[in-house]
């Protein structure tokens, strides 16, 4: 392998662009020409003298519209990168989403259906992941922060099989990682230290359990990442760093938090708040005047939920005390994200000081979004509704510093495929996702591919895959199919808030039938079977996709006051 070179952004763009020249058909875009286990798609080493470094930052429970609380990141990407305005989590829940990122597979293929019980890290087969693929391609690989839920608590599936006896994960380093500094869930070694305790966090540092008590874990994780970047800089090989902050995920309540709040029906709701250092508290008190998913005029978020599944119908309207609690939850989440933003500035400056920035692809995303009042849901994820489903995706790097927006869809499994394409690496499994390198380099193709959605514990029934809900998102429509038989269909062009379920509207019967068939076709797909084109009835051109997307975000801004970016 040739030595890595810094700089050369124009050469990288021309090289990859030349390789992809002529590949504008839907077949080429969705990877239909590739074998089940994909071969390298971007021979950057031969063309430009070295592969790019890749730094991927994943936050925890960050909504797409949370980007407004991160001014440095927002400005960086608007001036020197790309913002994907249609970015989605295929399964909007921490553990399944992260398993999808590391494997490049939908949940029905990697089988991590939830984040606790019999699932979690103990259900994840991590013999072959994005790390092993990139290491095989000559990359130095490092992970910092959150890995999968219950890492540290459960025995490792792979290590236990290989050893022939249970192997605890708190001292296990998964395959493919050269430098591994993963946050731990509660275990007998670190005791009360936990990845979701921001001031008392346990880590598996290359096999050694270690507790950092008193340090804010966003800062500690950034310290780890800086040290990792410096160590990797000393070697000739390119590097991949996966940095996984816990923010703005909820944590144990702090004094004064709105924890036990009375509802209108006399019951109580335990609002969950994050943790943040003293210096940032109160920063957004004047700007944030209502919960992020609450109407800006102080009205109720949804007056009639009778067309929704039972889960939603159980929630009463908000009391005044609950509205104040949603405001406080939003403020604290914003404060935690601002701390991350300051640390991302630090990482960028470090890369620039090392002379690595010109040859580094730097991306920011989240495992899932978060409901914060919409549909009367106080706090939740996992459900395939827009605030839960939408996540940020921003990227900058050699050849992709245009300072533009992109409207083609990108999902969790697409991010994996895209990273591997940029690195010229093989997929660890038959790839379920699409490479979005062509969109990054040369602009939107149009919304030509389906967005698959999945869920577990979203209803009482189960499909043959074990999932309780499946669905598909297109440029205009959102269809959610529940195993218990109560489905949802939304026309986002006329109803961006998903208030009016069209499932029993005769005018939408034909659309429902097509989307149901498409969802059912994809619910057990694998590899190339997943990488299909949208039926022409649902596909949109770049211009139409942009119009629909900006119409959506404008409506969100008008109603909630937080959303347009």
C-alpha positions as CSV (number, residue, x, y, z in Angstrom):
1,X,0.0,0.0,0.0
2,X,1.3,3.5,-0.8
3,X,2.0,6.0,1.9
4,X,-0.7,8.5,2.8
5,X,-0.3,12.1,1.6
6,X,-1.8,15.2,3.2
7,X,-3.8,17.7,1.1
8,X,-4.8,16.9,-2.5
9,X,-8.5,17.7,-2.1
10,X,-8.9,18.5,-5.8
11,X,-7.0,15.4,-6.8
12,X,-9.2,13.2,-4.6
13,X,-12.3,14.7,-6.1
14,X,-11.1,14.3,-9.6
15,X,-9.9,10.7,-8.9
16,X,-13.1,9.5,-7.4
17,X,-15.2,11.5,-9.8
18,X,-13.3,9.9,-12.8
19,X,-13.9,6.4,-11.3
20,X,-17.6,7.1,-11.0
21,X,-17.9,8.8,-14.4
22,X,-20.9,7.5,-16.3
23,X,-22.4,5.8,-13.2
24,X,-25.5,8.0,-13.2
25,X,-28.1,5.4,-13.8
26,X,-30.2,4.1,-10.9
27,X,-28.4,0.7,-11.2
28,X,-25.0,2.2,-10.6
29,X,-26.3,4.5,-7.9
30,X,-27.8,1.8,-5.8
31,X,-24.9,-0.6,-6.3
32,X,-26.9,-3.3,-8.2
33,X,-23.8,-4.2,-10.2
34,X,-21.8,-5.3,-7.1
35,X,-21.5,-8.9,-5.8
36,X,-23.0,-9.8,-2.4
37,X,-19.8,-8.9,-0.5
38,X,-18.8,-5.7,-2.2
39,X,-15.4,-5.1,-3.6
40,X,-13.6,-1.8,-3.1
41,X,-15.3,0.9,-5.1
42,X,-12.8,3.8,-4.9
43,X,-9.2,2.8,-5.6
44,X,-7.9,6.1,-4.1
45,X,-4.5,4.6,-3.1
46,X,-3.6,4.0,-6.8
47,X,-5.1,7.2,-8.1
48,X,-4.0,9.9,-5.6
49,X,-1.2,8.3,-3.5
50,X,-3.2,7.7,-0.4
51,X,-6.6,7.1,1.2
52,X,-8.2,9.9,3.2
53,X,-8.4,9.8,7.0
54,X,-11.9,9.4,8.2
55,X,-13.3,10.8,11.5
56,X,-16.9,9.9,12.2
57,X,-18.7,11.5,15.2
58,X,-21.9,10.0,16.4
59,X,-24.0,11.6,19.1
60,X,-26.7,10.0,21.2
61,X,-30.4,10.9,20.8
62,X,-29.6,14.1,18.8
63,X,-32.4,15.3,16.6
64,X,-31.8,16.7,13.2
65,X,-32.9,20.2,14.3
66,X,-30.6,20.1,17.3
67,X,-27.9,21.3,15.0
68,X,-29.0,24.9,15.9
69,X,-27.3,24.5,19.3
70,X,-23.9,23.8,17.8
71,X,-22.8,27.0,16.1
72,X,-19.2,26.0,15.2
73,X,-20.3,22.7,13.6
74,X,-23.1,24.4,11.7
75,X,-20.9,27.1,10.4
76,X,-18.1,24.7,9.5
77,X,-20.4,22.5,7.4
78,X,-22.2,25.4,5.8
79,X,-19.0,27.0,4.6
80,X,-16.7,24.0,4.1
81,X,-18.9,20.9,3.9
82,X,-22.3,19.4,3.1
83,X,-25.5,19.1,5.1
84,X,-27.8,16.3,4.2
85,X,-31.3,17.6,4.8
86,X,-32.9,14.1,4.6
87,X,-30.9,11.9,7.0
88,X,-32.6,9.0,8.8
89,X,-32.0,6.3,11.3
90,X,-33.4,3.1,10.0
91,X,-34.1,1.9,13.5
92,X,-34.3,4.9,15.8
93,X,-33.0,3.3,19.0
94,X,-29.4,3.4,20.3
95,X,-28.3,-0.2,20.3
96,X,-29.9,-1.5,17.0
97,X,-28.9,1.7,15.2
98,X,-25.3,1.4,16.3
99,X,-25.2,-2.3,15.4
100,X,-26.4,-1.2,12.0
101,X,-23.6,1.3,11.7
102,X,-20.9,-1.1,12.7
103,X,-22.2,-4.0,10.5
104,X,-23.8,-2.1,7.6
105,X,-26.9,-4.2,8.0
106,X,-30.6,-3.6,8.8
107,X,-31.7,-4.8,12.2
108,X,-33.5,-7.8,10.7
109,X,-30.1,-9.0,9.6
110,X,-27.8,-8.3,12.5
111,X,-30.6,-9.3,15.0
112,X,-29.9,-6.7,17.7
113,X,-33.5,-5.9,18.1
114,X,-33.4,-3.8,21.3
115,X,-31.1,-2.4,23.9
116,X,-31.7,-4.5,27.0
117,X,-32.9,-7.9,28.1
118,X,-31.7,-10.6,25.7
119,X,-30.5,-8.0,23.3
120,X,-27.9,-5.3,23.7
121,X,-24.2,-5.9,23.1
122,X,-24.4,-9.6,24.1
123,X,-26.5,-10.3,21.0
124,X,-24.1,-8.6,18.6
125,X,-21.7,-10.6,16.4
126,X,-18.8,-8.2,15.9
127,X,-16.4,-10.6,14.2
128,X,-16.7,-8.6,11.0
129,X,-17.5,-4.9,11.3
130,X,-16.6,-1.6,9.7
131,X,-13.4,-1.8,11.8
132,X,-12.3,-5.1,10.5
133,X,-13.0,-4.0,6.9
134,X,-11.0,-0.8,7.3
135,X,-8.1,-2.5,9.1
136,X,-8.0,-5.0,6.2
137,X,-7.8,-2.0,3.8
138,X,-4.7,-0.7,5.7
139,X,-6.3,1.7,8.1
140,X,-5.4,2.4,11.7
141,X,-8.7,2.1,13.6
142,X,-9.8,3.7,16.8
143,X,-13.0,3.9,18.8
144,X,-13.9,6.3,21.6
145,X,-17.0,6.5,23.8
146,X,-20.2,4.6,23.5
147,X,-20.1,1.3,21.7
148,X,-23.3,-0.7,22.2
149,X,-25.7,-0.7,25.1
150,X,-24.8,-3.2,27.9
151,X,-21.2,-3.3,26.7
152,X,-19.5,-4.0,30.0
153,X,-22.5,-5.7,31.6
154,X,-23.1,-8.6,29.2
155,X,-20.6,-11.2,28.1
156,X,-19.3,-10.8,24.6
157,X,-20.9,-13.1,22.0
158,X,-17.9,-13.5,19.9
159,X,-15.2,-13.7,22.6
160,X,-17.3,-16.3,24.5
161,X,-17.7,-18.5,21.4
162,X,-14.0,-18.3,20.6
163,X,-12.9,-19.0,24.2
164,X,-15.4,-21.7,24.9
165,X,-16.5,-20.0,28.1
166,X,-18.2,-16.7,29.1
167,X,-16.0,-13.7,28.4
168,X,-17.0,-10.4,30.1
169,X,-17.1,-7.5,27.8
170,X,-15.6,-5.0,30.3
171,X,-12.1,-6.3,29.4
172,X,-12.7,-7.4,25.9
173,X,-11.5,-5.6,22.8
174,X,-13.6,-6.5,19.7
175,X,-12.0,-7.5,16.5
176,X,-10.5,-4.8,14.2
177,X,-9.8,-2.0,16.7
178,X,-6.1,-0.8,17.1
179,X,-7.1,1.6,19.9
180,X,-10.3,0.9,21.8
181,X,-11.6,3.2,24.5
182,X,-15.2,2.3,24.9
183,X,-17.7,3.5,27.6
184,X,-19.0,0.8,29.9
185,X,-22.4,0.0,31.3
186,X,-22.6,-1.0,35.0
187,X,-20.4,-4.0,35.9
188,X,-18.8,-5.6,38.9
189,X,-15.5,-3.9,38.2
190,X,-16.4,-0.3,37.6
191,X,-19.4,-0.5,40.0
192,X,-21.5,2.6,39.8
193,X,-19.5,4.2,36.9
194,X,-21.6,4.1,33.8
195,X,-21.5,5.4,30.2
196,X,-24.7,7.5,30.9
197,X,-23.3,9.0,34.1
198,X,-21.5,12.0,32.6
199,X,-19.4,12.7,35.7
200,X,-18.6,9.1,36.7
201,X,-17.9,7.1,33.6
202,X,-16.2,3.7,33.2
203,X,-14.2,2.8,30.1
204,X,-12.7,-0.3,28.6
205,X,-9.3,1.2,27.6
206,X,-7.8,-1.5,25.4
207,X,-8.9,-4.2,27.7
208,X,-8.4,-2.5,31.0
209,X,-11.5,-1.2,32.9
210,X,-10.9,2.3,34.1
211,X,-13.1,4.8,35.9
212,X,-12.9,8.6,35.4
213,X,-14.8,10.1,38.3
214,X,-15.5,13.8,38.5
215,X,-14.6,14.4,34.8
216,X,-17.3,15.4,32.4
217,X,-17.3,12.5,29.8
218,X,-17.6,14.8,26.7
219,X,-14.3,16.3,27.7
220,X,-12.7,12.9,28.6
221,X,-13.8,11.4,25.3
222,X,-12.3,14.3,23.4
223,X,-9.1,13.9,25.3
224,X,-9.0,10.3,24.2
225,X,-9.7,11.3,20.6
226,X,-6.9,13.9,20.6
227,X,-4.4,11.5,22.0
228,X,-5.5,8.9,19.4
229,X,-5.2,11.3,16.5
230,X,-1.7,12.3,17.6
231,X,-0.6,8.6,17.9
232,X,-2.1,7.7,14.5
233,X,-0.4,10.8,13.0
234,X,3.0,9.3,13.7
235,X,2.4,6.4,11.3
236,X,2.1,6.4,7.5
237,X,-1.2,4.6,7.3
238,X,-4.5,6.5,7.1
239,X,-6.7,6.4,10.1
240,X,-10.4,5.9,11.0
241,X,-11.6,7.2,14.3
242,X,-15.2,6.6,15.5
243,X,-16.0,9.1,18.3
244,X,-19.2,8.4,20.1
245,X,-20.4,11.0,22.6
246,X,-23.1,10.2,25.1
247,X,-24.6,13.7,24.8
248,X,-27.4,14.7,24.7
249,X,-28.7,11.4,26.1
250,X,-30.5,11.6,29.5
251,X,-28.7,10.7,32.7
252,X,-29.4,10.5,36.4
253,X,-31.4,13.6,37.6
254,X,-29.5,16.5,39.2
255,X,-30.8,18.8,41.9
256,X,-33.6,21.0,40.6
257,X,-34.4,18.9,37.6
258,X,-38.1,18.4,36.6
259,X,-38.3,14.7,37.5
260,X,-41.7,13.8,39.0
261,X,-44.2,16.1,37.2
262,X,-48.0,15.9,37.6
263,X,-50.2,15.4,34.6
264,X,-53.7,16.7,33.9
265,X,-55.2,13.2,34.7
266,X,-53.5,13.2,38.2
267,X,-50.8,10.8,37.3
268,X,-47.1,11.7,37.2
269,X,-44.4,11.6,34.5
270,X,-40.7,11.3,35.2
271,X,-39.0,13.6,32.8
272,X,-35.4,12.6,32.0
273,X,-32.7,15.2,31.7
274,X,-29.1,15.1,30.6
275,X,-26.1,16.3,32.6
276,X,-23.8,19.2,31.8
277,X,-20.9,21.2,33.4
278,X,-21.5,24.3,35.4
279,X,-20.0,26.7,32.9
280,X,-22.6,26.1,30.2
281,X,-25.8,26.1,32.4
282,X,-28.2,28.8,31.6
283,X,-26.7,29.5,28.2
284,X,-29.9,29.1,26.3
285,X,-32.4,30.1,28.9
286,X,-33.4,33.3,27.1
287,X,-33.5,31.7,23.6
288,X,-35.3,28.5,24.5
289,X,-38.8,29.5,25.6
290,X,-40.7,26.2,25.0
291,X,-40.0,22.5,24.4
292,X,-38.5,21.7,21.1
293,X,-41.5,19.5,20.1
294,X,-44.1,21.9,21.6
295,X,-45.9,24.6,19.5
296,X,-44.4,28.0,19.9
297,X,-47.8,29.6,20.6
298,X,-48.2,27.6,23.8
299,X,-51.0,25.3,22.4
300,X,-51.2,21.6,22.8
301,X,-49.1,19.6,20.2
302,X,-52.0,17.4,19.0
303,X,-55.6,17.7,20.0
304,X,-56.9,14.5,18.4
305,X,-54.8,11.3,18.6
306,X,-57.8,9.0,18.0
307,X,-56.3,7.9,14.6
308,X,-53.0,6.9,16.2
309,X,-52.0,3.5,17.7
310,X,-52.9,2.8,21.3
311,X,-49.5,4.0,22.5
312,X,-50.3,7.5,21.6
313,X,-53.9,7.5,22.7
314,X,-52.8,6.8,26.3
315,X,-51.2,10.2,26.6
316,X,-53.3,13.1,28.0
317,X,-52.8,16.7,27.0
318,X,-49.9,18.6,28.7
319,X,-50.3,20.4,32.0
320,X,-48.6,23.8,32.4
321,X,-46.1,22.1,34.7
322,X,-45.3,19.5,32.0
323,X,-44.8,22.3,29.4
324,X,-42.3,23.9,31.7
325,X,-40.5,20.6,32.1
326,X,-40.3,20.1,28.3
327,X,-38.7,23.6,28.1
328,X,-36.1,22.6,30.7
329,X,-35.3,19.3,29.0
330,X,-34.7,21.2,25.8
331,X,-32.5,23.7,27.5
332,X,-30.3,21.0,29.1
333,X,-30.0,19.1,25.9
334,X,-28.9,22.2,24.1
335,X,-26.3,23.0,26.7
336,X,-24.9,19.4,26.5
337,X,-24.7,19.8,22.7
338,X,-22.9,23.1,23.0
339,X,-20.2,21.4,25.0
340,X,-19.8,18.9,22.2
341,X,-19.6,21.7,19.7
342,X,-16.7,23.3,21.6
343,X,-14.9,19.9,21.6
344,X,-15.4,19.4,17.9
345,X,-13.8,22.8,17.3
346,X,-10.8,21.4,19.3
347,X,-10.6,18.3,17.2
348,X,-10.7,20.3,13.9
349,X,-7.9,22.6,15.2
350,X,-5.9,19.5,16.2
351,X,-6.2,18.0,12.7
352,X,-5.2,21.3,11.2
353,X,-2.2,21.6,13.5
354,X,-1.1,18.1,12.5
355,X,-1.4,18.9,8.8
356,X,-4.0,16.2,8.5
357,X,-7.1,18.3,7.9
358,X,-6.7,18.6,4.1
359,X,-6.8,14.8,3.8
360,X,-9.5,14.0,6.4
361,X,-13.2,13.3,5.9
362,X,-14.9,14.6,9.0
363,X,-18.6,13.7,9.5
364,X,-21.2,14.2,12.3
365,X,-24.4,12.3,12.8
366,X,-26.5,10.6,15.5
367,X,-27.8,7.2,16.3
368,X,-31.5,8.3,16.4
369,X,-33.7,11.4,16.9
370,X,-36.0,12.1,19.8
371,X,-39.6,13.0,20.3
372,X,-40.0,15.9,22.7
373,X,-43.8,16.6,22.9
374,X,-44.9,15.7,19.4
375,X,-48.1,13.6,19.3
376,X,-48.3,14.1,23.1
377,X,-45.2,11.9,23.6
378,X,-43.2,13.5,26.4
379,X,-39.9,11.8,25.5
380,X,-39.3,8.8,23.2
381,X,-37.5,7.4,20.3
382,X,-37.8,4.1,18.5
383,X,-41.0,5.1,16.6
384,X,-40.8,5.9,12.9
385,X,-42.2,9.4,13.2
386,X,-40.1,12.3,11.9
387,X,-38.6,13.8,15.1
388,X,-37.5,10.3,16.1
389,X,-36.5,9.1,12.6
390,X,-34.6,12.2,11.4
391,X,-30.9,12.7,12.4
392,X,-28.2,15.1,11.4
393,X,-25.6,14.1,8.8
394,X,-22.9,16.6,8.0
395,X,-19.7,15.9,6.2
396,X,-16.6,17.7,5.0
397,X,-13.4,16.6,3.5
398,X,-11.2,16.5,0.4
399,X,-13.5,17.0,-2.6
400,X,-16.5,17.7,-0.5
401,X,-16.0,21.2,0.9
402,X,-18.6,22.8,-1.2
403,X,-20.6,24.5,1.6
404,X,-23.9,23.2,0.2
405,X,-26.9,21.2,1.1
406,X,-27.8,17.8,-0.2
407,X,-31.4,16.5,-0.5
408,X,-30.9,12.9,-1.5
409,X,-31.7,10.6,1.4
410,X,-29.0,9.0,3.6
411,X,-29.5,6.4,6.3
412,X,-27.5,4.7,9.0
413,X,-26.5,1.8,6.8
414,X,-25.8,4.2,3.9
415,X,-23.2,6.0,6.1
416,X,-21.4,2.7,6.6
417,X,-21.3,1.9,2.9
418,X,-20.2,5.5,2.1
419,X,-17.3,5.3,4.6
420,X,-16.1,2.0,3.1
421,X,-16.4,3.4,-0.4
422,X,-14.3,6.5,0.5
423,X,-11.7,4.1,1.9
424,X,-11.8,1.6,-0.9
425,X,-12.6,-1.1,1.6
426,X,-14.8,-4.2,1.4
427,X,-18.1,-4.4,3.2
428,X,-18.0,-6.7,6.2
429,X,-21.3,-8.3,5.2
430,X,-23.5,-8.1,2.1
431,X,-24.2,-4.3,2.2
432,X,-27.8,-3.3,2.8
433,X,-27.1,0.4,2.3
434,X,-26.1,2.6,-0.6
435,X,-22.9,4.6,-1.1
436,X,-23.7,8.3,-1.2
437,X,-20.2,9.2,-2.5
438,X,-21.7,10.3,-5.9
439,X,-24.1,12.6,-4.2
440,X,-21.3,14.1,-2.1
441,X,-19.0,14.8,-5.0
442,X,-21.3,15.8,-7.8
443,X,-24.7,16.8,-6.3
444,X,-28.1,15.3,-5.9
445,X,-29.5,12.5,-8.1
446,X,-33.0,12.7,-6.7
447,X,-34.8,10.7,-4.1
448,X,-34.6,7.4,-6.0
449,X,-34.3,4.8,-3.2
450,X,-36.6,3.7,-0.3
451,X,-35.8,4.5,3.3
452,X,-36.4,1.4,5.3
453,X,-37.7,1.7,8.9
454,X,-37.9,-0.9,11.6
455,X,-39.0,-1.1,15.3
456,X,-39.3,-3.4,18.2
457,X,-41.6,-3.0,21.3
458,X,-43.7,-0.6,19.2
459,X,-46.8,-2.7,19.5
460,X,-48.0,-6.0,20.9
461,X,-47.5,-8.2,17.9
462,X,-44.5,-9.4,15.9
463,X,-43.6,-10.2,12.3
464,X,-41.7,-13.2,11.2
465,X,-38.5,-11.2,11.8
466,X,-39.4,-10.6,15.4
467,X,-39.9,-6.9,14.8
468,X,-43.2,-5.3,15.8
469,X,-43.2,-2.6,13.1
470,X,-41.7,-2.1,9.6
471,X,-42.2,0.7,7.2
472,X,-40.9,2.8,4.3
473,X,-40.3,6.5,4.0
474,X,-40.4,8.1,0.5
475,X,-40.0,11.8,-0.5
476,X,-43.7,12.5,0.2
477,X,-45.1,9.6,2.2
478,X,-44.4,7.8,5.5
479,X,-45.9,4.4,5.9
480,X,-45.6,2.4,9.2
481,X,-46.9,-1.2,9.3
482,X,-47.5,-2.6,12.8
483,X,-47.7,-6.4,13.4
484,X,-50.8,-5.8,15.6
485,X,-52.6,-4.4,12.6
486,X,-52.9,-0.7,13.4
487,X,-51.0,1.1,10.6
488,X,-50.1,4.7,9.8
489,X,-49.8,6.5,6.5
490,X,-48.9,10.2,6.3
491,X,-48.8,12.6,3.3
492,X,-46.0,14.9,4.5
493,X,-46.6,17.4,1.7
494,X,-49.9,18.4,3.2
495,X,-49.3,17.2,6.7
496,X,-45.7,17.6,7.8
497,X,-46.7,17.2,11.4
498,X,-48.1,13.7,10.9
499,X,-51.4,14.7,12.6
500,X,-53.8,13.1,10.0
501,X,-53.4,9.4,9.5
502,X,-54.6,8.6,6.0
503,X,-54.7,4.8,6.4
504,X,-58.5,4.7,6.2
505,X,-58.8,7.5,3.6
506,X,-60.1,5.9,0.3
507,X,-58.2,8.6,-1.7
508,X,-55.0,7.0,-0.5
509,X,-55.9,3.3,-1.0
510,X,-53.7,2.9,-4.1
511,X,-50.7,4.5,-2.4
512,X,-51.2,2.4,0.8
513,X,-51.2,-0.7,-1.3
514,X,-48.0,0.1,-3.1
515,X,-46.2,1.2,0.0
516,X,-47.3,-1.9,1.9
517,X,-46.0,-4.2,-0.9
518,X,-42.7,-2.3,-1.0
519,X,-42.3,-2.5,2.8
520,X,-43.1,-6.2,2.8
521,X,-40.6,-6.8,0.0
522,X,-37.8,-5.1,2.0
523,X,-38.6,-6.5,5.5
524,X,-36.4,-9.6,5.0
525,X,-34.0,-8.3,2.3
526,X,-30.3,-8.7,2.5
527,X,-27.5,-7.1,0.5
528,X,-28.4,-6.3,-3.1
529,X,-32.0,-7.3,-2.4
530,X,-32.2,-4.2,-0.3
531,X,-30.6,-1.8,-2.8
532,X,-33.6,-1.4,-5.1
533,X,-35.1,1.6,-6.8
534,X,-38.3,3.3,-5.6
535,X,-41.2,2.7,-7.9
536,X,-41.4,5.6,-10.3
537,X,-44.7,6.7,-8.7
538,X,-42.8,7.7,-5.6
539,X,-39.3,8.7,-6.9
540,X,-38.6,12.5,-7.3
541,X,-36.1,14.6,-9.2
542,X,-33.5,16.7,-7.3
543,X,-35.7,19.8,-7.7
544,X,-38.9,18.2,-6.4
545,X,-37.0,16.6,-3.5
546,X,-35.6,19.9,-2.5
547,X,-39.0,21.6,-2.7
548,X,-40.7,19.0,-0.6
549,X,-37.8,19.0,2.0
550,X,-37.6,22.8,2.4
551,X,-41.4,22.9,2.6
552,X,-41.2,20.4,5.5
553,X,-38.6,22.3,7.4
554,X,-40.3,25.6,6.8
555,X,-43.5,24.2,8.3
556,X,-41.7,22.9,11.3
557,X,-40.1,26.3,11.9
558,X,-43.4,28.1,11.7
559,X,-45.1,25.7,14.2
560,X,-42.3,25.0,16.7
561,X,-39.8,27.8,16.2
562,X,-36.9,25.4,16.3
563,X,-36.2,23.6,13.1
564,X,-35.1,25.7,10.2
565,X,-31.4,25.9,10.1
